[in-house]
Each structure stands twice: as C-alpha cells, then as structure tokens.
Amino acid sequence: MSFAYAAFEQGEEAVGRAEGSTPAALSLDSLRAGTPARVLAVGGEGPLARRLMEMGVVPGAPVRVIKAAPLGDPLEVRVRNYHLALRRSEARTISVVASDE
C-alpha cells in the first residue's frame, strides 16, 4: 500500500467520523474558488509529493483555491494561512473534501 493511499484512508475515516458520513472526495484542481476544504491525500510519488507535504499539504490541512491565472494555470491556493501557486497538474494529485470552516 502506498503512503498516499494509506493517508487517504486515514483522512477519510477522520472526516467521516467528524461529519457522520463519508464525504465525496475530489481533486484540488476541480474545487471551486473560495470553497473551504481539507486535504485527504497527496498522490503521486517522488520529489513532488514529498515537497508538497514538506510545505504543509498533508492530510487534514485546511486548503482553499483563491483564484486561477487568466489562462487557467497556475492556481493560487491558500494552505495553512499562506499562499502557494500550483500547476493544475500538481493540484490534480491532491485529494480534498469540502469542509464547513
């Protein structure tokens, strides 16, 4: 079992317990701007996934898409009270669930 999958299972269980049901997961790139969410998992392997997790994109972290660049790439994302620019391809590897912050 990969680390991302194990983290996804733990994140999903934690969110399910908090809300009473299992929420639908979606990728960060498909989240609408301004919608508060929590990270369920960081997919992929290698330096990109490791670097995202080093920057605080870990299961349970609050995240919100602020806006997209005029041509749609990159995205401005707020993670743990700081702003981060991510390519859509990078955001696609991050599983999130909408929250009620």
C-alpha positions as CSV (number, residue, x, y, z in Angstrom):
1,M,0.0,0.0,0.0
2,S,1.4,3.4,-1.0
3,F,1.8,6.2,1.5
4,A,-0.7,8.4,-0.3
5,Y,-3.3,5.6,-0.2
6,A,-2.8,5.0,3.5
7,A,-3.0,8.7,4.2
8,F,-6.2,8.9,2.1
9,E,-7.8,6.1,4.2
10,Q,-6.9,7.7,7.5
11,G,-8.1,11.2,6.3
12,E,-11.3,9.8,5.0
13,E,-12.0,8.0,8.3
14,A,-11.2,11.1,10.3
15,V,-13.5,13.3,8.2
16,G,-16.2,10.6,8.2
17,R,-16.2,10.4,12.0
18,A,-16.4,14.2,12.3
19,E,-19.3,14.7,9.9
20,G,-21.2,11.4,10.5
21,S,-20.9,10.2,6.8
22,T,-18.3,9.6,4.2
23,P,-18.0,12.7,2.0
24,A,-17.2,12.7,-1.7
25,A,-13.5,13.3,-2.5
26,L,-12.4,15.5,-5.4
27,S,-9.1,16.8,-6.7
28,L,-7.9,20.2,-5.7
29,D,-7.9,21.4,-9.3
30,S,-11.7,20.8,-9.5
31,L,-12.5,22.7,-6.3
32,R,-14.4,26.0,-6.9
33,A,-12.6,29.2,-5.9
34,G,-13.4,30.2,-2.3
35,T,-14.7,26.8,-1.2
36,P,-13.0,25.7,2.1
37,A,-11.7,22.2,2.1
38,R,-9.4,19.7,3.9
39,V,-6.7,17.6,2.3
40,L,-7.4,13.9,2.3
41,A,-4.3,12.7,0.5
42,V,-1.3,13.8,-1.6
43,G,-1.0,11.3,-4.5
44,G,2.0,10.6,-6.7
45,E,5.4,9.5,-5.7
46,G,8.8,11.1,-5.6
47,P,10.1,14.6,-5.1
48,L,6.8,16.4,-6.0
49,A,4.7,14.6,-3.4
50,R,7.4,14.9,-0.8
51,R,7.9,18.7,-1.5
52,L,4.1,19.3,-1.2
53,M,4.0,17.6,2.1
54,E,7.0,19.5,3.3
55,M,5.2,22.7,2.5
56,G,2.2,21.7,4.7
57,V,-0.1,20.0,2.2
58,V,-0.8,17.0,4.4
59,P,-3.9,15.0,5.2
60,G,-6.2,17.2,7.4
61,A,-4.7,20.5,6.4
62,P,-7.2,23.3,5.5
63,V,-7.0,24.4,1.9
64,R,-8.8,26.9,-0.3
65,V,-8.4,27.8,-4.0
66,I,-8.2,31.6,-4.2
67,K,-8.1,32.1,-7.9
68,A,-6.7,30.8,-11.2
69,A,-4.4,32.8,-13.6
70,P,-6.1,34.3,-16.6
71,L,-5.4,31.3,-18.8
72,G,-6.3,28.8,-16.0
73,D,-2.8,27.8,-14.9
74,P,-1.4,28.1,-12.3
75,L,-3.8,28.2,-9.3
76,E,-3.4,30.3,-6.2
77,V,-4.1,28.1,-3.2
78,R,-4.2,29.0,0.5
79,V,-2.8,26.3,2.7
80,R,-2.4,26.8,6.4
81,N,-2.7,30.6,6.2
82,Y,-0.1,31.1,3.4
83,H,-0.5,31.3,-0.4
84,L,1.0,28.9,-2.8
85,A,1.0,28.7,-6.6
86,L,0.4,25.3,-8.0
87,R,0.2,24.0,-11.6
88,R,-3.1,22.3,-12.4
89,S,-1.3,19.0,-12.9
90,E,0.1,19.3,-9.4
91,A,-3.2,20.2,-7.9
92,R,-4.8,17.2,-9.6
93,T,-2.7,14.9,-7.4
94,I,-4.2,16.4,-4.2
95,S,-7.5,14.8,-3.0
96,V,-9.7,17.1,-0.9
97,V,-13.1,17.2,0.7
98,A,-15.2,20.3,1.1
99,S,-15.5,21.5,4.7
100,D,-17.5,24.0,6.8
101,E,-14.7,26.1,8.1
